Amino acid sequence: MNRKIVIVGLGPGDPDQLTVGAMRLFDQVDVVYLRTAKHPTVPYLPKNTRLENFDDIYDQCDTFAEVYGTIVARLLELAGQPGSGPVVYAVPGHPLVGESSVLRLLEAAEKAGIVTEVVSGLSFLEPVFVTTGVDPLAAGMVVLDATELAEHGEMSLPRPHGLELPVTRPLLIGQVYNQRLASGVKLALMESYPDNHPVTLLRGAGIPGEEGKLVIPLYELDRHPEWTDHLTCAYLPALPVFEALGTFNNAHYVVARLRGPEGCNWDKAQTHASLKRHLLEEAYEVIHALDEEPDKLPEELGDLLLQILLHAQIAAEEGEWSINDVFREMSEKLIRRHPHIFGPKTAGDAERPNWEQLKLQEKAAKGDHSSVLAGVPRDMPALQQAQALQRKASDLGFKWRTFEEVIEKLVEEVEEVRRTTNQEELVEEIGDVLAVLASAAQGLKVDAEEALRLANLKFRRRFEQWELIVKERGLDPQNMDLAQLQAIWTEARKRAD
């Protein structure tokens, strides 16, 4: 098989925009295979050229993927037949702009050892640039396919080209070919743009008698079915970065402005050291929101993120590092420590690897042979620190083999507390009891810090009810015996729980 396939662009629809190279090719061949005969330029092709089309395939297949696969198979079959001259395949616009069948054909032809050639044509983009009056290079215009936005409408799911839409650049969305697709595009865009952001629907760009332009607010994008067909694209002007709320670019810009020459005196005065207290406070407020006010979690996480952005901005101003380095370090570490996800194996092929072993390997590669415990901050809350130390030691095999062994050790430590009379020794023995309790929780996969914090919350709720009962009844707890106190406590528990 050594035939050749030539792929030629028919332009956007105006016959005057057919290239000289395309017309020369059509004059030289006997037959041209059209992806579709439903194109305004087709009647202007040379009369002595036989035109075949694949329109019948659209009625036979359920999806575009099936359509394009069938077209590619037929073209490869034609290229394998004896004969003179190349197989010529003509498509609307430019062969490499929004033409899935061409991409499939190029890949399949290469695998089959068939030579291909692309004869360029004007795409729908050039007339769009004229209609919008936008220089795509100067404005940094971004071009996306409507199906990509519609199929990956949720921001929580990865899009092929990233999660965050480039709202601070002009956006052109091609092939908004029906109302259902327009609805999916609208939902995706409304996650990042204001509902009333202007959208220009451009239909039939570059096709005489078909050109049209309709400016509507974003929320109306799917309310004009007469404007959505195979000739439709949508244009959105850029949002000023200050108005691009809900994007990382906006958050980064706001923090940089606060630290800038015309910014806030308080923010400009901050240093890494002065922000330490605020970082800790914001982290605890996030924990509080998780436990008691989940509706405030976005706000509290935003406050925590602000601290990170401030630290990154300070470092960038001092020429040390930037927020990009934070992302880079995080991503590289996650990828490196999840070889079962990002390596040659898939997630189903292996369990999560031993992180401590991976960390040791990373340290060794850097010439760092310090203890695995070195990474546990000394300022961490003591109970949380105890579990972190024990977890790291456990990952290297330093652990009790059964839960019963832990309980035996706990009983032993409690007995030592009971026997100790020296205050200094008592502090040490109480610490040992707490450490063993933390180890027991570790063995049961319980976060000891979390467990104690929840117990504190429970005690707070119950004790507040206990206080109310005492106050309501005019009681004096100092003059009550244990049985009376416990009776009120039981009643308070019922109220609180």
C-alpha positions as CSV (number, residue, x, y, z in Angstrom):
1,M,0.0,0.0,0.0
2,N,1.7,3.2,-1.2
3,R,-1.0,5.4,-2.4
4,K,-1.3,9.0,-1.2
5,I,-4.1,10.9,0.5
6,V,-4.3,14.7,0.0
7,I,-6.5,16.5,2.5
8,V,-7.7,19.9,1.3
9,G,-9.6,22.8,3.0
10,L,-12.6,24.3,1.4
11,G,-12.5,27.5,3.5
12,P,-15.4,28.9,5.6
13,G,-17.9,29.1,2.8
14,D,-17.1,32.1,0.5
15,P,-15.9,30.7,-2.8
16,D,-13.7,33.7,-3.2
17,Q,-11.7,32.4,-0.2
18,L,-10.7,29.1,-1.8
19,T,-7.0,29.0,-2.0
20,V,-5.2,28.9,-5.4
21,G,-3.5,25.7,-4.2
22,A,-6.9,24.1,-3.6
23,M,-8.3,25.1,-7.0
24,R,-5.2,23.9,-8.8
25,L,-5.5,20.5,-7.1
26,F,-9.2,20.2,-8.0
27,D,-8.3,20.9,-11.7
28,Q,-5.8,18.1,-11.7
29,V,-7.8,15.2,-10.2
30,D,-10.8,13.3,-11.5
31,V,-12.6,12.7,-8.2
32,V,-12.8,14.5,-4.9
33,Y,-14.3,12.9,-1.7
34,L,-16.2,15.5,0.4
35,R,-16.8,15.0,4.1
36,T,-20.1,16.7,3.4
37,A,-21.7,18.2,0.3
38,K,-23.6,20.7,2.5
39,H,-21.0,23.5,2.1
40,P,-21.5,26.8,0.2
41,T,-18.3,26.4,-1.7
42,V,-19.1,23.0,-3.3
43,P,-21.2,24.4,-6.2
44,Y,-18.2,26.5,-7.3
45,L,-15.8,23.6,-7.6
46,P,-14.6,22.7,-11.2
47,K,-17.4,21.1,-13.2
48,N,-15.2,18.4,-14.7
49,T,-14.3,17.1,-11.2
50,R,-16.5,14.2,-10.0
51,L,-17.7,14.8,-6.4
52,E,-18.4,12.0,-4.0
53,N,-19.6,12.7,-0.4
54,F,-20.0,10.9,2.9
55,D,-23.3,12.4,3.9
56,D,-25.0,9.0,3.9
57,I,-22.8,7.9,6.8
58,Y,-24.3,10.6,9.1
59,D,-27.7,8.9,8.8
60,Q,-26.3,5.4,9.4
61,C,-24.3,6.1,12.6
62,D,-25.4,7.1,16.1
63,T,-22.4,9.2,17.1
64,F,-19.9,11.5,15.4
65,A,-17.1,9.2,16.6
66,E,-18.8,6.4,14.5
67,V,-19.2,8.7,11.6
68,Y,-15.6,9.8,11.5
69,G,-14.3,6.2,12.1
70,T,-16.4,5.0,9.1
71,I,-15.1,7.9,6.9
72,V,-11.5,7.1,7.8
73,A,-12.0,3.4,7.1
74,R,-13.4,4.2,3.6
75,L,-10.6,6.6,2.7
76,L,-8.0,4.1,3.7
77,E,-9.7,1.4,1.7
78,L,-9.7,3.8,-1.3
79,A,-6.0,4.5,-0.9
80,G,-5.3,0.8,-0.9
81,Q,-7.0,0.2,-4.3
82,P,-4.9,0.3,-7.5
83,G,-5.1,3.4,-9.6
84,S,-3.4,6.6,-10.6
85,G,-3.1,9.8,-8.5
86,P,-3.9,10.5,-4.9
87,V,-7.1,10.1,-3.0
88,V,-8.4,13.7,-2.4
89,Y,-10.4,14.4,0.7
90,A,-12.0,17.8,1.1
91,V,-13.3,19.3,4.3
92,P,-14.9,22.6,5.4
93,G,-12.6,25.3,6.6
94,H,-9.0,24.4,7.4
95,P,-8.2,20.7,7.6
96,L,-6.6,21.0,11.0
97,V,-9.1,23.4,12.7
98,G,-12.0,21.6,14.3
99,E,-11.9,18.6,12.0
100,S,-11.9,15.4,14.0
101,S,-12.0,13.2,10.9
102,V,-8.8,14.7,9.7
103,L,-6.9,14.0,12.9
104,R,-8.1,10.4,12.9
105,L,-7.2,10.0,9.3
106,L,-3.7,11.4,9.7
107,E,-3.0,9.0,12.6
108,A,-4.5,5.9,10.8
109,A,-2.7,6.7,7.6
110,E,0.6,6.9,9.4
111,K,0.1,3.5,11.0
112,A,-0.9,2.1,7.6
113,G,2.2,3.5,5.9
114,I,0.1,5.8,3.6
115,V,1.6,9.2,2.7
116,T,-0.5,12.2,3.5
117,E,-0.4,15.9,2.4
118,V,-2.5,18.8,3.8
119,V,-3.5,21.7,1.5
120,S,-4.4,24.5,3.8
121,G,-7.6,26.6,3.6
122,L,-9.0,29.5,5.5
123,S,-10.7,28.3,8.7
124,F,-13.8,29.9,10.4
125,L,-11.4,31.7,12.6
126,E,-10.3,34.4,10.2
127,P,-13.8,35.7,9.5
128,V,-14.5,35.6,13.2
129,F,-11.5,37.8,13.8
130,V,-12.9,40.3,11.3
131,T,-16.4,40.2,12.8
132,T,-15.1,40.7,16.4
133,G,-12.4,43.2,15.5
134,V,-10.0,41.3,17.8
135,D,-6.4,40.6,17.0
136,P,-6.0,37.1,18.5
137,L,-2.3,37.5,19.2
138,A,-2.4,40.9,20.7
139,A,-5.4,40.0,22.9
140,G,-4.2,36.5,23.8
141,M,-7.4,34.9,22.6
142,V,-8.1,31.3,23.7
143,V,-9.9,28.9,21.4
144,L,-11.9,26.0,22.9
145,D,-14.2,23.3,21.5
146,A,-17.8,23.4,22.7
147,T,-17.8,19.6,23.3
148,E,-14.9,19.8,25.7
149,L,-16.7,22.4,27.9
150,A,-20.0,20.5,27.8
151,E,-18.5,17.1,28.6
152,H,-16.4,18.3,31.5
153,G,-18.9,20.9,32.9
154,E,-17.9,20.3,36.6
155,M,-14.9,22.2,37.8
156,S,-14.2,19.3,40.1
157,L,-13.3,17.1,37.2
158,P,-10.2,17.5,35.1
159,R,-10.5,19.0,31.7
160,P,-8.0,18.1,29.0
161,H,-6.7,21.7,29.1
162,G,-6.9,22.4,32.8
163,L,-9.5,23.1,35.4
164,E,-9.7,26.9,35.4
165,L,-11.1,28.6,32.4
166,P,-8.9,31.5,31.1
167,V,-11.5,34.2,31.9
168,T,-8.9,37.0,31.8
169,R,-8.4,36.4,28.1
170,P,-10.9,36.6,25.2
171,L,-12.5,33.2,24.7
172,L,-13.8,31.8,21.4
173,I,-15.8,28.6,21.6
174,G,-16.2,26.7,18.3
175,Q,-18.8,24.3,17.0
176,V,-21.8,25.1,19.2
177,Y,-23.9,23.0,16.9
178,N,-27.1,22.5,18.9
179,Q,-29.2,23.7,21.9
180,R,-28.2,20.8,24.1
181,L,-24.5,21.5,23.6
182,A,-25.1,25.2,24.2
183,S,-26.7,24.4,27.5
184,G,-23.7,22.3,28.6
185,V,-21.4,25.1,27.5
186,K,-23.5,27.7,29.5
187,L,-23.3,25.7,32.7
188,A,-19.6,25.3,32.4
189,L,-19.1,29.0,31.7
190,M,-21.3,30.2,34.5
191,E,-19.0,28.6,37.1
192,S,-16.4,31.2,36.1
193,Y,-18.2,34.1,34.5
194,P,-21.0,36.4,35.8
195,D,-24.4,35.3,34.7
196,N,-24.9,38.5,32.7
197,H,-21.4,38.4,31.0
198,P,-21.9,39.3,27.3
199,V,-21.7,36.5,24.8
200,T,-21.7,37.1,21.0
201,L,-23.1,34.2,19.0
202,L,-21.5,34.3,15.5
203,R,-23.2,32.2,12.9
204,G,-22.0,31.5,9.3
205,A,-18.8,33.6,9.7
206,G,-17.3,34.1,6.2
207,I,-20.3,32.7,4.4
208,P,-22.1,35.3,2.2
209,G,-25.8,35.6,3.1
210,E,-25.4,33.4,6.2
211,E,-23.4,35.7,8.5
212,G,-25.1,36.8,11.7
213,K,-24.2,38.2,15.1
214,L,-26.3,38.1,18.3
215,V,-25.1,39.6,21.6
216,I,-26.8,38.1,24.6
217,P,-26.1,37.7,28.3
218,L,-24.5,34.4,29.2
219,Y,-27.6,33.0,31.0
220,E,-29.5,33.1,27.6
221,L,-26.9,31.1,25.7
222,D,-29.2,28.1,25.3
223,R,-32.4,30.1,24.7
224,H,-31.8,30.8,21.0
225,P,-32.0,27.4,19.2
226,E,-32.3,29.2,15.8
227,W,-28.8,30.5,16.3
228,T,-27.1,27.2,17.2
229,D,-26.0,24.9,14.4
230,H,-22.9,23.6,12.7
231,L,-21.9,27.1,11.6
232,T,-22.1,28.7,15.1
233,C,-19.4,29.8,17.5
234,A,-19.5,31.9,20.6
235,Y,-17.2,34.8,21.7
236,L,-16.7,36.1,25.2
237,P,-14.7,39.2,25.9
238,A,-12.1,39.0,28.7
239,L,-12.9,39.7,32.3
240,P,-10.6,42.3,33.9
241,V,-8.5,40.4,36.4
242,F,-10.0,42.4,39.3
243,E,-13.5,41.2,38.3
244,A,-12.5,37.6,37.7
245,L,-13.8,36.5,41.1
246,G,-13.5,32.8,41.9
247,T,-10.2,32.3,40.0
248,F,-6.7,31.9,41.2
249,N,-5.5,34.8,39.0
250,N,-7.8,37.1,40.8
251,A,-6.8,36.0,44.3
252,H,-3.1,36.3,43.3
253,Y,-3.7,39.8,41.8
254,V,-5.6,41.0,44.9
255,V,-2.8,39.9,47.3
256,A,-0.1,41.4,45.1
257,R,-2.0,44.7,45.0
258,L,-2.4,44.7,48.8
259,R,1.4,44.4,49.0
260,G,2.1,46.8,46.2
261,P,3.2,50.4,46.4
262,E,-0.4,51.7,46.6
263,G,-1.5,48.8,48.8
264,C,-2.5,48.4,52.5
265,N,0.0,49.5,55.1
266,W,-0.8,46.5,57.3
267,D,-0.3,44.0,54.5
268,K,2.9,45.7,53.3
269,A,4.4,45.5,56.9
270,Q,4.0,41.8,57.2
271,T,6.9,39.4,57.2
272,H,7.2,35.6,57.4
273,A,7.7,35.8,61.1
274,S,4.8,38.2,61.8
275,L,2.4,36.0,59.9
276,K,3.1,32.8,61.9
277,R,0.5,33.6,64.5
278,H,-2.1,34.3,61.9
279,L,-1.4,31.1,60.0
280,L,-2.0,29.1,63.1
281,E,-5.1,30.9,64.0
282,E,-6.6,30.5,60.6
283,A,-5.8,26.8,60.6
284,Y,-7.7,26.4,63.9
285,E,-10.6,28.4,62.5
286,V,-10.8,25.9,59.6
287,I,-10.9,23.0,62.1
288,H,-13.7,24.8,64.0
289,A,-15.7,25.3,60.8
290,L,-15.3,21.6,60.0
291,D,-16.6,20.6,63.4
292,E,-19.3,23.2,64.1
293,E,-20.0,25.6,61.2
294,P,-19.5,23.7,57.9
295,D,-21.3,26.5,56.0
296,K,-18.4,28.8,56.9
297,L,-15.7,26.4,55.5
298,P,-15.2,28.1,52.1
299,E,-14.7,31.4,54.0
300,E,-12.3,29.9,56.5
301,L,-10.3,28.0,53.8
302,G,-10.1,31.3,51.9
303,D,-8.6,33.0,55.0
304,L,-6.0,30.1,55.3
305,L,-5.2,30.4,51.6
306,L,-4.6,34.1,52.1
307,Q,-1.8,33.3,54.5
308,I,-0.2,31.1,51.9
309,L,-0.5,33.7,49.2
310,L,1.0,36.4,51.5
311,H,4.0,34.2,52.3
312,A,4.5,33.5,48.6
313,Q,4.2,37.2,47.7
314,I,6.7,38.2,50.3
315,A,9.2,35.6,49.0
316,A,8.6,36.7,45.4
317,E,9.3,40.3,46.3
318,E,12.5,39.3,48.0
319,G,13.5,37.2,44.9
320,E,13.5,33.9,46.7
321,W,10.6,31.9,45.3
322,S,7.0,32.3,44.1
323,I,3.6,30.6,44.4
324,N,4.5,28.6,41.3
325,D,7.3,27.0,43.3
326,V,4.7,26.0,45.9
327,F,2.6,24.3,43.3
328,R,5.6,22.7,41.7
329,E,6.9,21.2,45.0
330,M,3.4,20.0,45.9
331,S,2.7,18.4,42.5
332,E,6.2,16.8,42.2
333,K,5.9,15.3,45.7
334,L,2.4,13.9,45.1
335,I,3.4,12.4,41.8
336,R,6.6,11.0,43.2
337,R,4.8,9.5,46.2
338,H,2.0,7.9,44.2
339,P,3.9,5.7,41.7
340,H,0.9,3.3,41.7
341,I,-1.2,6.2,40.2
342,F,1.2,8.2,38.1
343,G,3.8,5.4,37.4
344,P,3.6,2.6,34.8
345,K,1.1,0.7,37.0
346,T,-2.6,1.8,37.5
347,A,-4.3,2.4,40.8
348,G,-5.8,-1.1,40.7
349,D,-2.4,-2.8,40.3
350,A,-1.0,-2.0,43.8
351,E,-1.8,-0.6,47.2
352,R,-0.5,2.8,48.4
353,P,3.2,2.5,48.8
354,N,5.0,3.1,52.1
355,W,5.5,6.8,52.2
356,E,8.2,6.7,54.8
357,Q,10.2,4.4,52.6
358,L,9.7,6.8,49.7
359,K,10.7,9.7,51.9
360,L,13.9,7.9,52.9
361,Q,14.7,7.3,49.3
362,E,14.1,11.0,48.5
363,K,16.4,12.1,51.4
364,A,19.1,9.7,50.3
365,A,19.0,11.0,46.8
366,K,19.6,14.5,48.2
367,G,22.4,13.3,50.5
368,D,20.1,13.9,53.6
369,H,20.4,11.0,56.1
370,S,18.6,12.5,59.0
371,S,16.0,10.6,61.0
372,V,12.5,10.1,59.6
373,L,11.3,11.9,62.8
374,A,13.0,15.1,61.7
375,G,10.1,16.1,59.6
376,V,7.7,16.2,62.6
377,P,7.4,19.8,63.8
378,R,8.3,20.3,67.4
379,D,5.7,23.0,67.8
380,M,2.9,20.7,66.8
381,P,0.2,20.0,69.5
382,A,1.7,17.3,71.8
383,L,-1.0,14.6,71.2
384,Q,-0.9,15.1,67.4
385,Q,2.9,15.1,67.6
386,A,2.9,11.8,69.5
387,Q,0.9,10.1,66.8
388,A,3.0,11.6,64.0
389,L,6.2,10.3,65.6
390,Q,4.7,6.9,66.2
391,R,3.3,6.7,62.7
392,K,6.6,7.4,61.1
393,A,8.3,4.9,63.4
394,S,5.6,2.4,62.7
395,D,6.1,2.7,58.9
396,L,9.6,1.5,59.4
397,G,8.5,-1.5,61.5
398,F,8.9,0.0,65.0
399,K,5.6,-0.9,66.5
400,W,3.6,-3.3,68.7
401,R,2.5,-6.3,66.8
402,T,-0.9,-6.7,68.5
403,F,-3.4,-4.4,70.1
404,E,-3.2,-6.5,73.3
405,E,0.4,-5.6,73.6
406,V,-0.5,-1.9,73.6
407,I,-3.2,-2.5,76.2
408,E,-0.8,-4.4,78.5
409,K,1.7,-1.5,78.2
410,L,-1.1,1.0,79.0
411,V,-2.0,-0.9,82.2
412,E,1.7,-1.0,83.1
413,E,2.0,2.8,82.7
414,V,-1.2,3.5,84.7
415,E,0.1,1.4,87.5
416,E,3.3,3.4,87.5
417,V,1.2,6.6,87.9
418,R,-0.6,5.1,90.8
419,R,2.7,4.3,92.6
420,T,4.5,7.6,91.9
421,T,4.5,10.3,94.5
422,N,7.3,12.5,93.2
423,Q,5.8,15.4,91.1
424,E,8.5,15.4,88.5
425,E,8.2,11.7,88.0
426,L,4.4,12.0,87.9
427,V,4.6,14.4,85.0
428,E,6.8,11.9,83.1
429,E,4.6,9.0,83.9
430,I,1.4,10.8,82.9
431,G,3.2,11.7,79.6
432,D,4.0,8.0,79.1
433,V,0.3,7.1,79.6
434,L,-0.7,9.7,77.0
435,A,1.9,8.4,74.6
436,V,0.7,4.9,74.9
437,L,-2.9,6.0,74.5
438,A,-1.9,7.8,71.3
439,S,-0.2,4.6,70.1
440,A,-3.4,2.7,70.9
441,A,-5.4,5.1,68.8
442,Q,-2.9,4.9,66.0
443,G,-3.3,1.1,66.0
444,L,-7.1,1.6,65.7
445,K,-6.6,4.1,62.9
446,V,-8.1,6.8,65.1
447,D,-6.8,10.4,65.1
448,A,-6.1,11.0,68.8
449,E,-6.1,14.8,68.4
450,E,-9.4,14.6,66.6
451,A,-10.9,12.2,69.1
452,L,-9.9,14.4,72.1
453,R,-11.1,17.5,70.4
454,L,-14.5,15.9,69.7
455,A,-14.6,14.8,73.3
456,N,-13.9,18.4,74.4
457,L,-16.7,19.6,72.2
458,K,-19.1,17.0,73.7
459,F,-18.0,18.0,77.2
460,R,-18.5,21.7,76.4
461,R,-22.1,21.1,75.1
462,R,-23.0,19.0,78.1
463,F,-21.4,21.3,80.7
464,E,-23.2,24.3,79.3
465,Q,-26.5,22.5,79.8
466,W,-25.3,21.5,83.3
467,E,-24.7,25.2,84.1
468,L,-28.1,26.2,82.8
469,I,-29.8,23.6,85.1
470,V,-27.9,24.7,88.1
471,K,-28.8,28.4,87.3
472,E,-32.4,27.6,86.6
473,R,-32.8,25.9,90.0
474,G,-30.7,28.3,92.0
475,L,-28.4,25.5,93.2
476,D,-24.9,25.8,94.7
477,P,-22.7,23.1,93.3
478,Q,-20.1,23.7,96.0
479,N,-22.6,22.4,98.6
480,M,-23.9,19.4,96.7
481,D,-22.7,15.8,97.1
482,L,-21.4,13.7,94.3
483,A,-24.7,11.9,93.7
484,Q,-26.6,15.2,93.2
485,L,-23.9,16.5,90.8
486,Q,-24.1,13.3,88.8
487,A,-27.9,13.3,88.7
488,I,-27.8,16.8,87.2
489,W,-25.0,15.7,84.8
490,T,-27.2,12.8,83.6
491,E,-30.0,15.3,82.9
492,A,-27.6,17.7,81.1
493,R,-26.4,14.9,78.9
494,K,-29.9,14.1,77.8
495,R,-30.5,17.8,77.0
496,A,-27.3,18.2,75.1
497,D,-27.4,15.0,73.1
